[in-house]
Amino acid sequence: MIELTNLHKCFKTKTGTVTAVNGVSFRAEDGAITGLLGPNGAGKTTTMRILYTLMKADQGSVLVDGLDTTRDADAVRRLLGVLPDARSLYKRLTARENITYFGRLHGMDEASIRTNTDRLVEELGMADFIDRRTEGFSQGQRTKTAIARALVHNPKNVILDEPTNGLDVMTTRALRDFLKTLRAEGRCVILSSHIMQEVGALCDHIVVIAKGRVTTQGSPDELLKQTGESTLEDAFVKAIGADEEGST
Amino acid sequence: MRTLITVMIKELTETFRDRKIIINGLLMVPLLVPVLILGMGALAQSRAEIQLESELSLPVLGADYAPNLVAYLSTQNIRIEPPPADVEAMISNQERDVILRIDESYADDWRQSRAATVEILFDSSRQDAQIPVRRVERALEGYSRQAGAVRLIARGVDPALNQAVRVTYRDLATNESRRGMLLAFLPYLLILTAFLGGAYLVMDATAGERERQSLEPLLATPASRVAIMSGKIAAACVFGMLVLLLTLLSFKLSFTFVRSGPFAGMEVTMLAIGKLLIILLPMVLIGTALLTLISASVKSLKEAQSYMGILMMLPVLPTAILLVNPVKNALWMFATPFLAQNQLILMVLRAETISMVQWTTYLGAGFGLGAVLWCIAASLYHSERLAISA
């Protein structure tokens, strides 16, 4: 379980201070998929980076299975499987070598790395390219490898930043099924997306973020009820407040 | 430690799978060495031979004033040429290295047994002119001594009286030290190779990886950042030492094929190679730690590469300073980066013994500086911005 409380994060730029995250709080339960939904630049990636300990929040706290991300950063990282927005592979290594490298960095022994890799290869359908060098991989093959790399240590909590970005329909479907398997295994899954349908089709709990704030959250049904709209897309547009400003 | 080795192996695997890097980074210098040694040796030798043994063309101004002198010069393998129209232009255009001018008053002075004036015209800034000028000088001295002796004998004086001190020369340079002089370029080459041999790898492993956005997932693992960084530094050190080893072996091999010229008979012993590698190890560490530090503080690989120009100048500095202001070996030198390596490499090449104090001072200072740079780089690795590439 992951709990975020009142997160704040500012960046200093040449032109002034930009507030990326401005009081985000939500809870992601085990055995559920939580979706962070928001337009580009809403603060999703920054929120996730704080969550997986790459950044420190100016204010607020994150608890992963009860452990604080600032005090026990190392322990938290062990509990997390992270697919960051930046997910490039080492192109001179094969997919398997990429995965093994991360397994070793997680301190796993070679046998467990092999078993876990084989399981992920099967679940993600990577058998035909697992031993090829990743140079020239398609977007789908790259994403699958990156996901396998992120999950090789069998983490209880899975954080995915825009996992279906740039994938075709078939790969997206396969990936959704995979995420449902993770949920069925009782893991806590958090993913971010700016695509309504995606979040609607997958998530048990949706957190809508805009301009660094949580504008609304709840199950897809609750979201419809709260906004009084009939489709999720309308509910999303209303929730992020784009309607009033007349922008998309 | 496990992380360090994991990262090191991965970085080396990646590097060795890139054929271009292997050719450019690993084999270029070792392959260049034989060309350098054999080519330079042959060039220097043929040049010296041509200049020393071939007939020297010497334009003479006022040859009519001193027919005997001119006749004497002709016997010294010097071909007398008629004077050019514009003497200075001839020298500055490098048509001739040296021109002789005989003064109008030469004949008068000669007859009165006064010192008769001749003038050697040359350009002292030209390396090439040195040997021809010396040849002309020597010929003139010979003529002067001969004529002077005849004059003294004619007056009933022993010419030896004129010589209160007789100077003879004995060159105590050992074979090794003489070659040490010839190999003045070797320290620079080795220091530069040590300093920047792992540059590609280390810049790519930090700045490149950051630019390709693969650093973020890496730093999201529980592996400690210091261990990851140290693994990258270690990989670059291994690569750097490998380049050095190949370069030195290439030197050893090249020298065995040299039959003539200044490098003939030169030998690089395995002991010398071992010593040189130990001398250069701190340099490799300093170079890779410095480059890691730079790579971690810049925004892109390009920006990191822009430092290369300055870095390549650093190893030249001590050599340049010593050239202008030669000083005796003192202990402080062995604690000064670049200068220390320069001195120690020269000592090894001259087959001089390096004392225990010098070794400890050097290794202490070298590894000390490396450790300081490593610490600064490690602190940069902990910065929040490092992982955030986009």
HADDOCK unambig.tbl for C-alpha pairs under 7 A between the chains (distance, minus, plus):
assign (segid A and resid 52 and name CA) (segid B and resid 220 and name CA) 6.67 0.50 0.50
assign (segid A and resid 54 and name CA) (segid B and resid 220 and name CA) 6.48 0.50 0.50
assign (segid A and resid 54 and name CA) (segid B and resid 384 and name CA) 6.71 0.50 0.50
assign (segid A and resid 55 and name CA) (segid B and resid 384 and name CA) 5.87 0.50 0.50
assign (segid A and resid 74 and name CA) (segid B and resid 222 and name CA) 5.26 0.50 0.50
assign (segid A and resid 77 and name CA) (segid B and resid 220 and name CA) 6.60 0.50 0.50
assign (segid A and resid 77 and name CA) (segid B and resid 221 and name CA) 5.94 0.50 0.50
assign (segid A and resid 77 and name CA) (segid B and resid 222 and name CA) 5.12 0.50 0.50
assign (segid A and resid 78 and name CA) (segid B and resid 222 and name CA) 5.70 0.50 0.50
assign (segid A and resid 83 and name CA) (segid B and resid 217 and name CA) 7.00 0.50 0.50
assign (segid A and resid 84 and name CA) (segid B and resid 217 and name CA) 6.21 0.50 0.50
assign (segid A and resid 86 and name CA) (segid B and resid 213 and name CA) 5.17 0.50 0.50
assign (segid A and resid 86 and name CA) (segid B and resid 214 and name CA) 6.56 0.50 0.50
assign (segid A and resid 86 and name CA) (segid B and resid 216 and name CA) 6.60 0.50 0.50
assign (segid A and resid 87 and name CA) (segid B and resid 213 and name CA) 6.53 0.50 0.50
assign (segid A and resid 87 and name CA) (segid B and resid 214 and name CA) 5.97 0.50 0.50
assign (segid A and resid 87 and name CA) (segid B and resid 217 and name CA) 6.68 0.50 0.50
assign (segid A and resid 88 and name CA) (segid B and resid 212 and name CA) 6.48 0.50 0.50
assign (segid A and resid 88 and name CA) (segid B and resid 213 and name CA) 5.82 0.50 0.50
assign (segid A and resid 88 and name CA) (segid B and resid 214 and name CA) 4.96 0.50 0.50
assign (segid A and resid 89 and name CA) (segid B and resid 214 and name CA) 6.32 0.50 0.50
assign (segid A and resid 92 and name CA) (segid B and resid 14 and name CA) 5.56 0.50 0.50
assign (segid A and resid 92 and name CA) (segid B and resid 17 and name CA) 6.53 0.50 0.50
assign (segid A and resid 93 and name CA) (segid B and resid 14 and name CA) 6.57 0.50 0.50
assign (segid A and resid 104 and name CA) (segid B and resid 6 and name CA) 6.84 0.50 0.50
assign (segid A and resid 105 and name CA) (segid B and resid 3 and name CA) 5.81 0.50 0.50
assign (segid A and resid 105 and name CA) (segid B and resid 221 and name CA) 6.74 0.50 0.50
assign (segid A and resid 105 and name CA) (segid B and resid 223 and name CA) 5.45 0.50 0.50
assign (segid A and resid 106 and name CA) (segid B and resid 221 and name CA) 6.38 0.50 0.50
assign (segid A and resid 106 and name CA) (segid B and resid 222 and name CA) 6.01 0.50 0.50
assign (segid A and resid 106 and name CA) (segid B and resid 223 and name CA) 6.37 0.50 0.50
